[in-house]
Amino acid sequence: MAIIVMTWQNPSDQVKAVSSDKRAAEWRNVVLKQKGIVEYNAFSGISTGKDMAVDTFRSSEDAAAFLGSKDFSAIVSEMRSLGVTEIDVNILDQHPDVKSALRPA
């Protein structure tokens, strides 16, 4: 299991923020069609003001393939063109000492 954690700052310009929010539904649909996707979750940053998406993949290979894909590149490019800033992406693999959730949902 591997996850991609992506954080970003939404545009301060209200028109761009609304446009970005409208496009987000389509970006999520693209993510949900990726090979190996297990779960998608999103969070709003109450303390940081940054939002976050957490994409869980079956393997780090599947997660890395998505990050290297034209789909991911197009999403990030469009986010930037709409004024989204501080985009940060990390891929994390399952820790060897904790091979599955200790208290699963």
C-alpha positions as CSV (number, residue, x, y, z in Angstrom):
1,M,0.0,0.0,0.0
2,A,1.2,3.5,-0.8
3,I,-0.3,7.0,-0.5
4,I,0.1,10.2,-2.4
5,V,-0.4,13.2,-0.2
6,M,-1.0,16.5,-2.1
7,T,-1.5,19.8,-0.4
8,W,-2.2,23.2,-2.0
9,Q,-3.4,26.8,-1.3
10,N,-6.5,27.8,-3.1
11,P,-6.5,31.0,-5.1
12,S,-7.3,34.2,-3.1
13,D,-9.1,35.6,-6.1
14,Q,-12.7,34.5,-5.7
15,V,-13.5,34.0,-9.4
16,K,-10.4,31.7,-9.7
17,A,-11.3,29.9,-6.5
18,V,-14.8,29.2,-7.8
19,S,-13.4,28.0,-11.1
20,S,-10.9,25.8,-9.3
21,D,-13.6,24.2,-7.1
22,K,-15.7,23.5,-10.2
23,R,-12.8,21.7,-11.9
24,A,-11.9,19.8,-8.8
25,A,-14.8,17.3,-9.4
26,E,-13.4,16.4,-12.8
27,W,-9.8,16.1,-11.4
28,R,-11.1,13.7,-8.8
29,N,-12.8,11.6,-11.5
30,V,-9.4,11.4,-13.3
31,V,-7.8,10.2,-10.1
32,L,-10.5,7.6,-9.4
33,K,-9.8,6.0,-12.8
34,Q,-6.1,5.4,-12.2
35,K,-4.7,1.9,-12.1
36,G,-4.3,0.6,-8.5
37,I,-6.4,3.3,-6.8
38,V,-8.0,2.0,-3.6
39,E,-9.3,5.1,-1.9
40,Y,-9.5,8.9,-2.4
41,N,-10.0,11.3,0.5
42,A,-9.8,15.1,0.8
43,F,-9.4,17.4,3.7
44,S,-9.7,21.2,4.3
45,G,-6.9,22.7,6.4
46,I,-8.6,24.4,9.3
47,S,-5.3,25.5,10.9
48,T,-3.1,25.9,7.8
49,G,-5.6,27.1,5.2
50,K,-4.2,24.5,2.8
51,D,-6.3,21.7,1.4
52,M,-5.1,18.1,1.1
53,A,-5.9,15.1,-1.0
54,V,-4.8,11.6,0.1
55,D,-4.8,9.0,-2.7
56,T,-4.3,5.4,-1.5
57,F,-2.9,3.0,-4.1
58,R,-2.3,-0.8,-4.0
59,S,1.4,-0.3,-4.5
60,S,4.1,2.3,-4.7
61,E,4.6,1.4,-8.4
62,D,0.9,2.3,-9.1
63,A,1.2,5.5,-7.2
64,A,4.5,6.5,-8.9
65,A,3.0,5.7,-12.3
66,F,0.2,8.1,-11.6
67,L,2.6,10.8,-10.5
68,G,4.5,10.3,-13.8
69,S,1.4,10.3,-16.0
70,K,0.0,12.9,-18.4
71,D,-3.2,12.9,-16.3
72,F,-1.3,14.1,-13.2
73,S,0.7,16.6,-15.2
74,A,-2.5,18.0,-16.7
75,I,-4.2,18.3,-13.4
76,V,-1.3,20.2,-11.8
77,S,-0.8,22.4,-14.9
78,E,-4.5,23.4,-14.8
79,M,-4.4,24.0,-11.0
80,R,-1.5,26.4,-11.5
81,S,-3.3,28.2,-14.4
82,L,-6.3,28.7,-12.1
83,G,-4.1,30.3,-9.5
84,V,-3.6,27.4,-7.1
85,T,-0.3,27.8,-5.3
86,E,2.0,26.0,-2.8
87,I,1.3,22.7,-4.5
88,D,3.3,20.0,-2.7
89,V,3.2,16.3,-3.5
90,N,4.7,13.4,-1.5
91,I,4.5,9.6,-2.0
92,L,4.7,7.4,1.1
93,D,5.0,3.7,1.2
94,Q,3.6,1.4,4.0
95,H,5.9,1.4,7.0
96,P,7.5,-2.1,7.4
97,D,6.7,-2.1,11.1
98,V,3.0,-1.4,10.5
99,K,1.9,-3.4,7.5
100,S,-1.8,-2.5,7.8
101,A,-4.0,-0.1,9.7
102,L,-3.9,-0.7,13.5
103,R,-7.4,0.6,13.9
104,P,-9.1,0.4,10.5
105,A,-12.2,2.4,9.7
